[in-house]
Amino acid sequence: MGWRKYYYHPVTQVSMLGFVCFMGPGIFIALTGLGGGGQVNSRVQANASAILYATFAFFGLFSGSINNVLGPQWTLILGSLGYSLYIASFLVINIHPDAGAFVVLAGGILGVCAALLWTAQGSLMMAYPTEAQKGMFISIFWTIFNLGGIMGSAVAFGTSFKNTVGFLILTLIGVFLPLLMANPDKVIRTDETRVNVNQVRHLSWKTELFRLYVTLKTDPWIILLFPMFFASNYCYTWEYNNYNGAIFTIRARSLNSLMSYTSQVFGSVFLGYFILDLKRVRRRVRAFYGWILVFLMAFAAHVWAYFYQRTYTRAGATKDAYKIDIVDETYAAHVWVMIIHGFLDSMMQTYAYWLIGAMSNDPAKLAVFTGFCASILIKHHTDKSLQSVGAAGAWSTDAAGILYMNIFLSTWCLMVAGMIFAAPMVYLRVTDHTDVEGESL
């Protein structure tokens, strides 16, 4: 076997998948995490994000079928291209400040591409591991993926011309990385089973669209996860634009983002590896453990943040208002809001992915699940169509100038409601083992 044994190993492939997203969405997060894409005026970025997630939401409904027709490799390549265009648009606006319309257009194109990338990513990440390893594989991916945000935040103490060019080069590298990945049917799981080549079928568009209908008809429990997917991306607007982008200096924003992305790594590893993959506990019980932890963390994080949100308003957080810097005495207390919310964000995303993985082991079915949910769900990014509806709504409210407190309270309520809606699905749908019979669409 030689090197092929390691190349076709699922850990190798999910790690390569993580680097694809590191170079695309990870760099995108680093840029937007500065608050308004590193721009002093964040309205253009808010409008671009709104159209981005709106197109993501629409095309996410069909991205699972597109992935099953084109195959995951080409879907990843096409999806990565949108991130390069979007980063380039910020380079353009640095040179031509009146080019805001181009940024918004690039955001719309990125929405289409992101739907493709995240659908392919989700289906592969959840198909490669055995049932007992899905939490660990999600953690591996999430750790590598967040390195993009960590690295970007570490070097970007303000968006300069050189930083933006560097981001653009990294995203272009990410476009070609999928060419180095193995075909899924050649990957051998750790239990010596293969990702069945017959499961990753390249069928006609008509057949794939019909399968989208069949998936929802035969597995309607996925609908109960929609509110959670919606909330999981809705929260980023308040965190990054209305908190990080509103009351901190640019260099403090980048450090805040660095701390947030680092905490997301620990949050994903904690929940995915140590809780959801706990070997001595049945999968059904682990599902309840995960739900309880995420629900309690959602309350703790928002209660903490509420006391800080009370201290400022949108009207007061103007361009000329005093901004908190890293040398201020109050900075240490304020940065903990970003750390705790980063931990919560990754826990919720990891749990959402894990629940989808508990519903099926079929890559084709997982692609449909991931694409449909992604149009509601995304960090930035897993379960994407529904996530994007939430993100589009949140960025639209921010662009419209809604009160910060109102956006914060809506984020809190939606996150709690999402977990409550998911509870019946966890109770009724998650089993100790996924039956092979009836898996294929």
C-alpha positions, -999 to 999 in steps of 0.1 A, spaced: 0 0 0 28 25 9 18 61 7 -16 53 -8 -26 39 26 -21 73 42 -33 93 12 -67 75 10 -71 75 48 -102 94 58 -83 116 83 -60 127 55 -89 135 32 -109 154 58 -77 174 67 -73 183 30 -109 193 30 -102 215 60 -74 233 42 -97 239 12 -120 258 35 -91 273 54 -80 290 22 -115 302 12 -142 306 39 -115 308 66 -99 339 50 -133 353 43 -141 351 80 -108 368 89 -117 397 66 -154 401 77 -144 394 113 -126 428 115 -161 444 114 -173 457 80 -145 439 62 -119 461 79 -136 492 65 -145 521 89 -180 522 73 -195 488 75 -227 495 56 -213 483 22 -202 450 38 -235 446 55 -254 450 22 -230 426 5 -235 401 32 -272 404 30 -272 396 -8 -246 369 -2 -267 349 22 -299 355 2 -284 339 -29 -268 313 -7 -303 305 7 -319 301 -27 -291 281 -44 -286 260 -12 -319 244 -19 -305 228 -51 -268 226 -43 -271 190 -30 -284 180 -64 -257 200 -82 -230 183 -61 -244 149 -69 -243 157 -106 -209 174 -109 -192 154 -81 -177 168 -49 -143 177 -65 -156 201 -91 -182 214 -68 -155 224 -43 -135 241 -71 -164 261 -84 -174 270 -48 -139 282 -39 -138 307 -69 -164 329 -53 -142 336 -23 -114 349 -45 -137 372 -63 -151 386 -30 -117 392 -15 -107 409 -48 -137 432 -44 -123 446 -12 -90 452 -29 -109 472 -55 -128 493 -30 -95 501 -13 -83 516 -46 -117 530 -57 -138 539 -26 -169 544 -47 -169 508 -59 -194 496 -33 -218 482 -60 -190 458 -71 -186 445 -36 -224 439 -34 -223 421 -68 -193 400 -56 -213 391 -25 -242 378 -46 -219 356 -67 -202 343 -36 -235 333 -22 -240 309 -52 -204 296 -49 -206 292 -11 -237 271 -14 -218 247 -36 -187 246 -15 -204 240 18 -227 213 5 -198 193 -9 -178 199 23 -206 187 45 -214 156 26 -178 145 25 -170 154 61 -199 133 74 -195 104 49 -158 97 56 -159 87 93 -176 57 109 -206 64 131 -184 64 162 -160 90 147 -182 117 133 -176 141 163 -139 137 159 -139 143 122 -161 174 126 -135 187 152 -106 180 129 -122 199 100 -133 227 123 -98 231 138 -81 234 104 -109 256 89 -106 281 118 -69 284 113 -78 307 84 -96 330 108 -68 327 134 -41 334 109 -60 363 93 -67 379 126 -32 375 138 -17 394 108 -45 419 101 -43 448 125 -62 467 99 -70 459 63 -42 472 42 -34 469 5 -8 442 12 -30 422 36 -58 421 10 -35 409 -17 -22 382 6 -57 371 14 -65 370 -24 -35 348 -31 -44 323 -4 -80 320 -17 -67 313 -52 -45 285 -38 -76 271 -22 -93 269 -56 -68 243 -68 -65 222 -37 -95 200 -44 -76 187 -75 -52 170 -50 -80 152 -31 -90 116 -37 -123 105 -52 -146 95 -24 -151 60 -36 -114 53 -31 -114 63 6 -113 35 30 -128 41 65 -110 30 96 -134 0 99 -122 -12 64 -154 -1 47 -155 21 17 -175 52 8 -196 33 -17 -190 46 -52 -226 38 -60 -237 62 -33 -220 92 -49 -240 90 -81 -239 115 -109 -274 115 -121 -296 138 -142 -308 171 -129 -344 159 -131 -336 128 -110 -317 149 -85 -345 174 -80 -370 146 -76 -347 131 -49 -348 164 -31 -385 160 -28 -382 123 -18 -357 132 9 -380 156 26 -409 132 22 -392 102 36 -372 120 63 -393 150 74 -376 152 108 -350 174 92 -376 202 93 -373 204 131 -337 214 127 -345 243 104 -349 269 133 -315 258 148 -298 262 114 -315 296 110 -302 308 143 -267 294 139 -258 320 113 -280 348 124 -258 354 155 -227 365 135 -241 399 126 -244 410 162 -211 395 172 -189 408 144 -206 440 133 -227 452 162 -203 443 190 -168 438 176 -172 463 148 -190 489 168 -170 496 200 -134 485 193 -105 499 174 -94 480 143 -64 464 160 -86 454 189 -112 439 164 -85 417 149 -73 405 183 -109 398 193 -114 378 161 -82 359 169 -95 350 204 -129 341 190 -117 317 163 -92 301 187 -120 295 212 -141 279 184 -114 253 179 -116 244 216 -154 244 215 -156 221 186 -130 196 200 -147 197 234 -182 189 221 -173 168 191 -145 146 205 -151 145 242 -189 144 243 -205 134 210 -179 106 204 -178 93 240 -173 56 234 -188 43 267 -221 61 261 -248 51 236 -252 75 206 -288 84 216 -276 94 251 -248 115 237 -273 133 216 -291 145 247 -258 154 264 -249 176 235 -283 193 234 -282 201 271 -247 216 269 -254 237 239 -287 250 254 -271 259 287 -242 276 269 -266 296 248 -281 311 279 -248 317 297 -232 334 267 -262 358 261 -267 366 297 -230 376 299 -233 397 267 -265 414 277 -248 435 304 -223 448 279 -249 455 252 -268 477 276 -238 501 278 -239 514 242 -263 520 213 -261 523 175 -265 561 177 -237 563 202 -213 540 184 -204 565 157 -172 569 137 -160 596 160 -170 578 192 -144 565 216 -133 529 207 -119 504 231 -83 494 224 -62 465 236 -43 487 261 -75 499 278 -83 486 313 -118 476 301 -106 455 272 -99 423 290 -135 421 303 -150 429 269 -129 404 249 -144 375 270 -178 381 252 -161 372 219 -143 342 235 -175 328 251 -196 334 219 -169 318 198 -170 287 220 -208 286 217 -208 291 179 -186 261 173 -205 240 197 -238 248 179 -223 242 144 -207 210 155 -239 197 171 -259 206 140 -235 187 117 -234 158 141 -272 155 141 -273 155 103 -246 128 103 -267 107 128 -295 107 102 -276 91 74 -243 77 62 -251 81 25 -230 109 9 -257 116 -17 -284 119 10 -261 139 32 -254 163 3 -292 170 0 -295 174 38 -265 197 40 -274 219 10 -310 223 20 -302 231 56 -273 253 45 -298 276 27 -311 283 62 -278 278 83 -232 293 80 -197 308 98 -195 314 84 -203 284 71 -223 238 79 -260 229 70 -262 258 47 -294 269 30 -314 276 61 -284 291 78 -281 316 50 -317 327 54 -309 335 89 -277 353 80 -294 373 52 -321 384 76 -296 395 102 -273 414 78 -304 431 63 -315 443 97 -280 456 104 -279 475 71 -313 490 78 -300 504 111 -321 484 135 -312 490 172 -283 469 184 -303 458 214 -331 446 192 -307 426 170 -291 411 201 -324 401 217 -336 385 185 -303 366 183 -308 353 218 -344 343 213 -338 326 180 -309 305 193 -330 293 223 -360 286 201 -339 267 176 -327 243 204 -362 238 217 -375 229 182 -346 205 177 -354 186 209 -383 165 195 -361 155 165 -333 144 189 -358 124 209 -377 108 181 -351 105 152 -316 99 167 -309 62 173 -279 42 185 -272 30 149 -282 41 114 -297 12 95 -283 5 61 -316 -4 47 -335 25 33 -304 47 34 -301 53 -3 -324 77 -21 
